[in-house]
């Protein structure tokens, strides 16, 4: 699997868990309700969505479920399924809240944890409901049969146009936010070009002039242009390359914007950390003996952590940037893994063309390469490339659009008067009461909203996983969501996305490491990485309890201004 | 006539379940009440205890430690030395937690003793326990003892390494909850990192000599109660394959029953009156219960008529299906609770604990060593968790990574029902245990996976009516 495909499945998971964590953040981060049973609503969303799109139950086969609405027109489609999952999770969230919400926070946490376990047990024991302890399968995600896209018809270009519209719109939106920073790059010029001149709209003062509208419009234009070009001529590879390069450019701008403040030695220390991590992991693929390679890798990792610890405690200039250097190191490590490691093999054999080929595949991440179907290209120096657009890319565009949309709506909600009341409930209920507002009502509304987001994430999970088992919905999911929330910063919506990204980056990286071990000890390795996750969580809670991004307090001046 | 299992069977099973829950819930409640940590890791401490006992019971299956093993359930000299050192270190470590080197010199004894004497006593106890574990291995009691002393030393480390750090930062209760959840994660998957994913079990010799014959204490026994015209008949039977073998038949006439019941009531009432107003170890209610039970047992033994066999016809009959192992869990739980009761009521440390529970600030002002109290709470929590976990592993005869976590919700239900106090938690645990088993029995079509949900429904109902739990008033 190419590195780009790994990253795409990673981003799908980040979207799902980002939405799940946004839901928990509404409950705990904004309102202060500690919901240890968040996974219960995720479960309800997943199973509801699956039952909406499954065909009617066939009594003769081995699976059994209460109802399958897949054959009903309109009702049995994914949009309705997602909407129903969201609604039902929200309603049940409200019902759970009614008796529990008045309890002390620790009692609340334990009782809702119990409620989520009850949901799980119901799925497990009631075989008629959703196939009991066995997996619920037999449905497919929407529009999957269109992929890989055929560019000869109109449908193919239209779908690719949609994907480009989403990617372009989000990249442009990000660029628009970064534009204000002082940078040596000509950001304003690039922004004018990539918005197709629509940036003139910003001069207007009404809703049309907002940055979000401009990015959305730019995305739409890009999508339409893609569609037109694909129908007229056949430049799939070039289009993919242009859009991918644009996203890399925005990512680069974001990184330099974020870490531009670091001096040269700080940056070099970060790069040294990232390289050190790579070196520490080298024994795993190179040495055969399990005991020896784990001991060596652990020793090297320990040395790296010790060096970092000594650095941030003894050296003054490092102490101020201790988190930033880790960020630089992680990015450097990811960059090495993404760009350098895959081409080392061909380069070692002296196959420069093969190496370039792989590099192109990873840079042009928007397109899938290889496979039997697709459009063949022959490129100078790089060689043969078979290009296609697979389903994962489409799903990614959809999921990221959902995440971005929900994030945007929640940001609006947080800054609204409603959001301010929620924060007041979290800080001091008596104040809320004295102002004539009933905290109980707001808490129930919060539970409904947060649980609905959990249900939405569950529906996306059902779509992504294409099969549901009750074991997936263990209390562990709530734990991971809590970790994501505290990592990013409770009360900070942007932090949820960052936290989900960090958690899943760690998961993906360590999953790959487990493949260097014989199957017999893989369970132990998987368990060990969860121990590391737990220890990291404790360190986060102790050293950075506010999270990496900290709490974002929307003050009234900010809202008014 | 053949008796069927009924409500009485569910009640007895419920008491067994309640005893296991209580073994866990006692430690959970102590820590919750005094150290103010709603410890989500407590279930995993039970798991830790269950796995620790494997070092003694089945050393050949423990990764790394199996290198020192010389055969099935056998350890060589080096392995024995490791076990000895670990158990002795467990004892000394437990004492050390009570106040460092000063505790080893007897500062926690409650009376003045020369340093040398205290050191010698602690050393001797440690050596004795170590020797008992090594000589007793791989038998079950030795494994139980090993887990007991090991967890007594290991569990307080959670307090001194993690929870105290957070408490010093004055974090909210919600954050403490999340910290304990992270600790639970680390403990559970730390165990799995070492032991892997496969299911384990203890290998124990389950037959013991009994009245000249042999008794398998894990095999089910049937206690059949028959109400016949003449009175009550109790038949104890053992099942071997399809055949039922009566072990003991006891029958009582109506008159005898009446005498026993009246005598029990009278003695209990007298004991209650006699102890009323005293605040000693044996209070009025405990005195009444103990003396009543004694009279009941004595009367039952003395008046049992000759076994006439299982009656042919009966007005009503019910069967209780249980095993000596299950009954011994009840006894063990009661013994542990009696020891804790004694500690709380009759020792200086216990008084300090109760005072800290009532009002921590006031206790500090009055010069109570709250840090020592805190550590002793964690030690007791660890000791109870070890017993609970090992007994749970033995009862289920399958030790998995989720062994304790599966029981955590029941324990929390018990603790919250009891309003977060030790005595309340014991009561709450039995309520939860009975609710689980009677609920499964009484509601038709409810499968056994619904045990925990039933406990939670009870908890939710109680919280709806009394948000502070049954016992808690303040």
Contacts between the chains, C-beta under 8 A, distances in Angstrom:
chain1	res1	chain2	res2	distance
A	28	B	174	7.9
A	32	B	174	7.8
A	34	B	174	4.8
A	34	B	177	6.7
A	34	B	178	7.9
A	36	B	177	7.7
A	36	B	181	7.7
A	99	B	460	6.2
A	99	B	463	7.6
A	99	B	464	5.5
A	100	B	460	7.5
A	100	B	463	7.8
A	102	B	467	6.6
A	103	B	463	6.2
A	103	B	467	5.9
A	104	B	467	7.7
A	105	B	173	6.4
A	105	B	174	5.2
A	105	B	177	7.9
A	106	B	38	4.9
A	106	B	173	5.6
A	106	B	174	7.4
A	106	B	177	5.9
A	107	B	416	6.0
A	107	B	463	6.6
A	107	B	467	7.5
A	109	B	38	7.8
A	109	B	174	7.4
A	109	B	177	5.6
A	110	B	38	7.2
A	110	B	409	7.7
A	110	B	412	4.9
A	110	B	416	6.6
A	111	B	456	7.3
A	111	B	459	6.8
A	111	B	460	6.3
A	111	B	463	6.8
A	113	B	409	7.0
A	114	B	409	5.4
A	114	B	412	7.8
A	114	B	413	7.2
A	114	B	452	7.4
A	114	B	453	7.8
A	114	B	456	3.9
A	114	B	459	7.0
A	114	B	460	7.8
A	115	B	456	7.3
A	117	B	409	6.1
A	117	B	452	6.1
A	117	B	453	7.3
A	117	B	456	7.6
A	118	B	452	7.6
A	118	B	453	4.3
A	118	B	456	6.1
A	121	B	449	5.1
A	121	B	450	6.2
A	121	B	452	6.9
A	121	B	453	5.5
A	122	B	453	7.8
A	124	B	449	5.8
A	125	B	447	4.8
A	125	B	449	4.4
A	125	B	450	6.6
A	479	B	181	5.9
A	479	B	182	7.8
A	479	B	185	6.2
A	482	B	178	5.9
A	482	B	181	7.1
A	483	B	182	7.8
A	486	B	178	7.2
A	521	B	196	7.4
A	523	B	192	7.0
A	523	B	196	5.2
A	523	B	197	3.9
A	524	B	192	7.0
A	524	B	193	5.3
A	524	B	194	7.4
A	524	B	196	5.2
A	524	B	197	8.0
A	527	B	189	4.3
A	527	B	190	7.8
A	527	B	192	3.6
A	527	B	193	4.5
A	527	B	196	8.0
A	527	B	197	7.9
A	528	B	189	7.2
A	528	B	193	4.3
A	530	B	185	6.4
A	530	B	189	4.0
A	530	B	192	7.9
A	531	B	185	7.7
A	531	B	186	5.5
A	531	B	189	4.7
A	531	B	190	5.1
A	531	B	193	5.8
A	533	B	185	7.0
A	534	B	182	5.1
A	534	B	183	7.4
A	534	B	185	3.7
A	534	B	186	3.7
A	534	B	189	6.8
A	535	B	186	6.0
A	537	B	182	4.3
A	537	B	185	7.3
A	538	B	162	6.7
A	538	B	179	6.7
A	538	B	182	5.0
A	538	B	183	7.2
A	538	B	186	7.3
A	541	B	166	7.5
A	541	B	175	6.8
A	541	B	178	6.7
A	541	B	179	5.7
A	541	B	182	6.8
A	542	B	165	6.5
A	542	B	166	6.8
A	542	B	169	7.7
A	545	B	171	7.5
A	545	B	175	7.1
